[in-house]
Amino acid sequence: MAASKIAITIDDRMLKQLDLLVKSKYFPNRSKAIQEAVAEKLMRLEKSRLAQECAKLDPVFEQSIAEEGFSAEMEEWPEY
């Protein structure tokens, strides 16, 4: 995967916390720590967006679509 260099501005307090994580070998370097933080945030936003879109769905309508044609298929199934 291609990568790009960027410059960021970060609060001094956050930078000290970040450096402690790097020093304690939790992350190999600042760059990797920030990459993982951004990736996690993007994933959370995507899940949140999906949840918001799912909340807009009408469960009764979705159930009717899921079962559409199901009764006709049941008549074709053999009796056990």
N, C-alpha and C positions, 0 to 999 in steps of 0.2 A: 504494500500500500504506500502510495506517495505521501510525503509529509512536507509541511511548510513551516518555516520559522515565522514567529510573530513576536511582537513585543507587548507586554502587559504592564499595567500599574497595579500594585498590590499594597494593601495596608501593611505598615511595619509590624504590627502585632501578628497578623496572619503569616507574614513572611517568617517571623521567628518560630511560629508553630510548625510551619512547613519545613524549615531548616532542622528543627528537632526531629521530625519524622525521617528526614533524609539521614541525619547523623545517627539515629538509632537503627538505621538500615531497613526501616519499614518500606521506604521507596529508594531506588538506586540513585535518583537525582530529582531535582525540582521539576524538570520537564516531564518526567514520567508521572509524578504526583499530580501535576496540573492536568495532564492528558487524561488520567483516570478520573479525576474529579469532573472534568467537562463531560466525559463519556457517560458517567453515572447520572449527571444532571440531565443530559439529553435523553437518556433512557427513561428517567422518571417523568420528564415532560411528555414524552411520547405515550407512556402508560396512562398518564393523567388525561391526555387528550382522547385516548381510546375510551377511557372510562366515561368521560363527558359525552362522547358521541353515543356510547351504548345506553347511557341514561336517557337519551332522547328517544330511544326506540319504544314503540308501543308493544308490550309483551303479548297482548291478546292478538294483535295483528301478526306479529312474528310467529306465534304458535300456529295460527291458521295457515300461514305460508308453509311452515315446516310440515304440517300435516296434509297439505294439499295433495290430493290424489292417493293418499294413504289408504282410505277406506276401499277404494277400488282394488288396490294391490292386496289387501287382506283377503278379499274374496278369492283371489287366485292362489293363495297359499294353501297347501294341503292341511287337512285336519289331522291332529295327533291325538 
